[in-house]
């Protein structure tokens, strides 16, 4: 296994025609179906980079920006944005294309943290990322920043040490009624 791999070496894409069986009650493609495709391509990208089986850990931010219509082509693109010791952040971009007009829409971008595993389910070391352009530096730095933020958020709201008086003013005026009686 190589010590470092470039983003280009493990980039993956997938294109699929959206069928009526993929639609929800509103006639648009079901978000759950798109999430499934996103998880599949994140797995493929991470596995290609690490040359091992990978599992999904946190998924950071899933924003559905534009609906996807039945009959459109959906293209998912995935690339490694960040590598840790045993984990990778895979950036996934989803675009749809109307096949009659050629009009394309950005539908979603998300970031999947994937962890490499050996045959016994133990975490294993992954190759590092060889960065070759400024955009890749930006993506790596953003992923590291989000990872650190997530860790801080998780610790901030642990039961032990949680100070309710600090957060009551924060929820004041929200659609909530507090009755701690």
C-alpha positions as CSV (number, residue, x, y, z in Angstrom):
1,X,0.0,0.0,0.0
2,X,1.2,3.5,-0.8
3,X,1.9,5.9,2.0
4,X,0.1,8.8,0.2
5,X,-2.5,8.9,-2.6
6,X,-3.7,11.9,-4.6
7,X,-7.3,13.0,-4.7
8,X,-7.5,12.0,-8.3
9,X,-6.3,8.5,-7.7
10,X,-9.4,7.6,-5.6
11,X,-12.1,9.9,-7.1
12,X,-15.3,8.0,-7.9
13,X,-18.5,9.0,-9.8
14,X,-21.9,7.3,-10.4
15,X,-24.7,8.3,-12.7
16,X,-28.2,6.8,-12.4
17,X,-31.6,7.5,-14.1
18,X,-34.3,8.3,-11.5
19,X,-37.3,6.1,-11.9
20,X,-40.9,6.3,-10.6
21,X,-39.9,3.6,-8.0
22,X,-37.5,6.2,-6.5
23,X,-40.2,8.8,-5.9
24,X,-42.0,9.9,-2.7
25,X,-45.6,10.8,-2.3
26,X,-44.9,14.3,-3.6
27,X,-43.7,12.9,-6.9
28,X,-40.0,13.9,-6.3
29,X,-37.1,11.5,-5.8
30,X,-37.1,10.3,-2.2
31,X,-34.3,11.8,-0.1
32,X,-33.7,8.5,1.6
33,X,-32.9,7.0,-1.8
34,X,-30.4,9.7,-2.5
35,X,-28.8,9.2,1.0
36,X,-28.4,5.5,0.2
37,X,-26.6,6.4,-3.1
38,X,-24.4,8.9,-1.2
39,X,-23.4,6.3,1.4
40,X,-22.6,3.8,-1.4
41,X,-20.3,6.2,-3.2
42,X,-18.7,7.4,0.0
43,X,-17.9,3.7,0.8
44,X,-16.6,3.1,-2.7
45,X,-14.3,6.2,-2.6
46,X,-13.0,5.4,0.9
47,X,-12.5,1.7,0.1
48,X,-10.6,2.6,-3.1
49,X,-8.3,5.0,-1.1
50,X,-7.7,2.6,1.8
51,X,-7.9,-0.7,-0.1
52,X,-10.0,-2.0,2.7
53,X,-13.6,-2.4,3.9
54,X,-14.9,0.8,5.4
55,X,-17.8,1.8,7.6
56,X,-19.7,5.0,7.9
57,X,-19.1,7.1,11.0
58,X,-20.5,10.6,11.3
59,X,-22.1,12.3,8.4
60,X,-21.7,16.1,8.5
61,X,-24.4,18.3,7.1
62,X,-26.9,16.9,4.6
63,X,-28.7,19.8,2.9
64,X,-31.2,19.0,0.2
65,X,-30.8,22.1,-2.0
66,X,-33.0,21.3,-5.0
67,X,-35.6,18.5,-5.6
68,X,-34.8,15.8,-8.1
69,X,-37.4,14.8,-10.6
70,X,-38.3,11.4,-11.9
71,X,-36.7,11.0,-15.3
72,X,-33.6,13.1,-14.5
73,X,-30.1,11.7,-14.5
74,X,-28.4,12.0,-11.1
75,X,-24.6,12.1,-10.9
76,X,-22.8,11.6,-7.6
77,X,-19.1,12.5,-7.3
78,X,-16.9,11.6,-4.4
79,X,-13.4,12.4,-3.4
80,X,-11.2,12.2,-0.3
81,X,-11.1,15.6,1.5
82,X,-9.2,14.5,4.6
83,X,-7.3,11.6,6.0
84,X,-6.6,10.9,9.6
85,X,-5.0,7.8,11.1
86,X,-7.8,5.4,10.4
87,X,-10.5,7.6,9.0
88,X,-11.2,9.6,5.9
89,X,-13.7,12.4,5.1
90,X,-15.3,11.8,1.8
91,X,-16.8,14.8,0.0
92,X,-20.0,13.9,-1.9
93,X,-21.6,16.1,-4.5
94,X,-25.0,15.3,-6.0
95,X,-26.2,16.9,-9.3
96,X,-29.3,16.2,-11.4
97,X,-29.7,16.8,-15.1
98,X,-32.8,17.1,-17.1
99,X,-32.1,14.8,-20.1
100,X,-34.3,16.8,-22.5
101,X,-33.1,20.3,-21.7
102,X,-29.6,19.5,-20.4
103,X,-30.2,21.8,-17.4
104,X,-28.1,20.8,-14.4
105,X,-28.9,21.4,-10.7
106,X,-26.7,21.1,-7.6
107,X,-28.9,19.1,-5.3
108,X,-26.7,18.2,-2.3
109,X,-23.2,18.3,-0.9
110,X,-22.3,16.3,2.1
111,X,-19.3,15.0,4.0
112,X,-19.1,11.3,5.2
113,X,-16.5,10.2,7.7
114,X,-15.5,6.6,6.8
115,X,-13.3,4.3,8.9
116,X,-11.1,1.6,7.5
117,X,-11.5,-1.9,9.0
118,X,-9.5,-5.1,8.8
119,X,-11.1,-8.6,8.5
120,X,-11.7,-8.7,12.2
121,X,-13.4,-5.3,12.4
122,X,-10.4,-3.5,13.9
123,X,-9.6,0.0,12.7
124,X,-6.6,0.1,10.4
125,X,-4.2,2.8,9.2
126,X,-5.1,4.5,5.9
127,X,-2.8,6.2,3.4
128,X,-2.3,9.9,3.8
129,X,-3.5,12.4,1.2
130,X,-1.1,13.9,-1.3
131,X,-2.4,17.4,-1.9
132,X,-1.7,19.0,-5.3
133,X,-3.7,22.2,-5.4
134,X,-5.1,25.0,-3.3
135,X,-8.7,23.7,-3.4
136,X,-7.6,20.4,-1.8
137,X,-5.8,22.4,0.9
138,X,-9.1,24.2,1.5
139,X,-11.1,21.0,1.7
140,X,-8.6,19.3,4.0
141,X,-8.5,22.3,6.4
142,X,-12.3,22.6,6.4
143,X,-12.7,18.9,7.2
144,X,-10.2,19.2,10.1
145,X,-12.0,22.2,11.4
146,X,-15.4,20.5,11.3
147,X,-13.9,17.4,13.0
148,X,-12.6,19.5,15.8
149,X,-15.9,21.4,16.1
150,X,-17.9,18.1,16.3
151,X,-15.6,16.9,19.1
152,X,-16.1,20.2,21.0
153,X,-19.9,20.1,20.5
154,X,-20.0,16.5,21.8
155,X,-18.1,17.3,24.9
156,X,-20.1,20.5,25.6
157,X,-23.4,18.7,25.9
158,X,-22.3,15.6,28.0
159,X,-24.7,15.0,30.9
160,X,-21.9,15.2,33.4
161,X,-20.9,18.9,33.7
162,X,-23.9,20.2,31.7
163,X,-24.9,23.6,33.2
164,X,-28.6,24.1,32.5
165,X,-28.5,27.8,33.6
166,X,-26.1,28.5,30.7
167,X,-28.7,27.2,28.1
168,X,-32.1,28.3,29.4
169,X,-31.6,31.8,28.0
170,X,-30.6,30.3,24.7
171,X,-34.0,28.5,24.3
172,X,-36.1,31.4,25.5
173,X,-38.5,32.6,22.8
174,X,-38.3,29.3,21.0
175,X,-41.3,27.0,20.3
176,X,-40.8,25.2,23.6
177,X,-42.3,25.2,27.1
178,X,-40.0,24.4,30.0
179,X,-41.6,22.9,33.1
180,X,-38.8,21.5,35.3
181,X,-41.0,21.1,38.3
